[in-house]
């Protein structure tokens, strides 16, 4: 019987919501199927080794089999952390308008090596990053509600630093923006 989002008779028990998360966590597949799924996933989008390890753990693949699958994907270049870091950096700097600090931190959280992170961050041109920061801050300044110039300055600096740009760079751009009380 199905009542108001809860489910019984599907192994979830009374009171548990039927959701994609509950159903996904119950998937059991063979190592061969896991390899095929990861190859297909890697052919569609760049993937880092940490994401592949997480998927293998989610599918409850044994540690030795997961290690063999991951080594094969790395050897056959289905997964390449350097290539992933480059693509991630391009996407986040151009589309999401992130600064290098935030991109570097996100790549570090995905367990990408420091050398690969440094290489990927070197692909961001400082001129483009400065132009992006100026556009972001001027757009934010137009919608910002501040009572005083100090409040205006603090809010914009906080916004810029949270986006991953360096404090000194943000401070220099904010000082050039005119304050308008709203």
N, C-alpha and C positions, 0 to 999 in steps of 0.2 A: 504494500500500500504506500502511496506517495502522498505525504501531507506537508504542505507549506515549505517545500525546499528540503525537507529531511528525507532520508531514504532508509529503508530496511530491506533486507533480502539481497543486498549487493556486497555484503562483507564490510560495510562501513559502520554498522551499528545504529542504534536509535539516536536521534538528535544530531548526527553529523550531516553537514551539508554536502550535497552531491555537487562537486565542482571539478573543473579540469585538474586542479592541483591534486585532489584526492585520487582521481583516476590515473594521473600521470605517475604518481608515486608507487602505484601497484604494478607497473609494467615490468615483466620478466622476459628477457629475450636471450637468445644464444649469442656467444661471442662473434659468430659469423654474421648474424643479423646486425649486431652492433657495429661491426666494421663496415658493412654495407650502408647502414644509416649514416654513419659519420662521414663516409666518402661522399655520399650524396649531399649531405649538409655542407661539407667543405667545398664541393663543386659549385654551390650556390652563393656562398659568402665566405669571407675570410674568417677563420676561427683560430683562437689561441689554444695552446695545449691545456691550459687550466680549464677552459670551457669543455674541452673534450673529456678531460678527467672527471669533471662534474657530471657530465652526461653518462659516462660509463658507471659511475657510482650510483646514479639515479636508476639505471637499468639493472643494478645489482650484479654486475659482471665481477668475477673474482679478481683479486689483485694481480696474480700472475698473467691472466688472460688480458686484463686491462692494460698492463705494462707492455705486453706483446703488441696489442692493437695500436697503442700510442706510438711505440717505436716504429711500427710499419708505416703509420701515417706520416711521421716525421721523416723517415728515410725516403719515402716516395714523394715527398714535398706536398702532400695534401695539406699539412699543417706546417706553417713557417712563422715563428713568432716575430721575426724581423719584418716580414711582409705584412703581418697583421698590425704591428706597431705603426708602420708607414700608413696603411689604410686608415687606421683609427685616428691617427694624427691629422691626416688630410680631412677626414670627415668632421672631426670635432673643431678644427680650427676654421674651416670654411663654412660649414653649415650651422654648427651649434655656437660658433663664435667664442670658443674657449681660449684661454691663454695657455702659454706653455707650462706653467706651474700646475694647473689643474689637469692638463693632459698627461703630464709626467706622473702625477700622483695616481691617476686612474690606471695608467699602464703598470705602475708599480704594484697596485692592488691586484692586478691580473697576473702577477708574478712574471712579468717580462723582464729580461736581464737588463742591467744598467747600460750595457753597451748598445743594445737594441733601442732602448729608450733615447739615449743620447743621439744615435743616428737618426731616429724618426724626428726628434725635435729640431735637428739641424736642417730639416727640410722646410721648416716654417721660416719665411723671410721676415726679418725684423720690420721692414717697411710695410708689408701687408698687415702684420700684427699691430703696428702703431696706427695704421689707418682704420683697422677694425675697431680698435679700442676707442679712437676718437669718435667714430660713428655711434658706437654703443653708448658711450657716456653722454654725447650730445642728445641722443634720442631719449635716454633715461632722464636727463636734466629737464626736458620739456614736460614730462609727466610727473616729475617729483614734486611733492608738497613739503616745503620746508619753511619753518618759521623764521629762521635766521641764516645768515651766510655760513655760520659754523655748522649748523645742522645740515645745510645743503652740502657742504664740503664733506662732512662725515658720512652722510648717506651715499654719496657718489663714490667715495673712496671704498667704502664697505662693499658696494656693488661691484666695482672693478676688481678688487682683490678676490672677492668670492668667485668671479669669473675666471680667475687664474692668472691675472696680470700682476706684475710686480708693483709693490707699493710706490716706489719712487716714480715709476712710469705713470701710474694712475694719478698720483699727486700732481705731477707736471701737467697733465692734460686737464685735470679738474680745475686747477688754478687759472687756466685760460678761459674757462666757461663763465658766462655772465650769470649772476644770481638774480632770480626773479621771484619775489614773494607771491605765494598763491594762497 
